Amino acid sequence: MLTPHEARLGLESVAALERLLDERHVEQIKEGGCAVD
């Protein structure tokens, strides 16, 4: 089992990755790239 601290760090890293992916996805849409994943 993860400690609460480790679990929170894991969740934060996942959230950070999702934010990065969202930002890249938005940039692709702005550039007219295909929005189909």
C-alpha positions as CSV (number, residue, x, y, z in Angstrom):
1,M,0.0,0.0,0.0
2,L,1.1,3.6,-0.7
3,T,1.3,6.0,2.2
4,P,-1.1,8.9,1.9
5,H,1.9,11.1,1.0
6,E,3.0,8.8,-1.8
7,A,-0.6,8.5,-3.1
8,R,-1.0,12.3,-3.2
9,L,2.3,12.7,-5.1
10,G,1.2,10.1,-7.6
11,L,-2.1,11.8,-8.1
12,E,-0.4,15.2,-8.5
13,S,2.0,13.8,-11.1
14,V,-0.9,12.2,-13.0
15,A,-2.8,15.6,-12.9
16,A,0.3,17.4,-14.2
17,L,0.7,14.9,-17.1
18,E,-3.0,15.3,-18.0
19,R,-2.5,19.1,-17.9
20,L,0.5,18.9,-20.2
21,L,-1.4,16.6,-22.6
22,D,-4.4,19.0,-22.7
23,E,-2.1,22.0,-23.4
24,R,-0.4,20.2,-26.3
25,H,-3.8,19.0,-27.6
26,V,-5.2,22.6,-27.5
27,E,-2.1,23.8,-29.4
28,Q,-2.6,21.2,-32.1
29,I,-6.2,22.2,-32.5
30,K,-5.2,25.9,-32.8
31,E,-2.6,25.0,-35.5
32,G,-5.4,23.2,-37.4
33,G,-4.0,19.8,-36.7
34,C,-6.4,16.9,-36.6
35,A,-8.3,16.8,-33.2
36,V,-9.0,13.1,-33.6
37,D,-7.1,11.0,-31.1
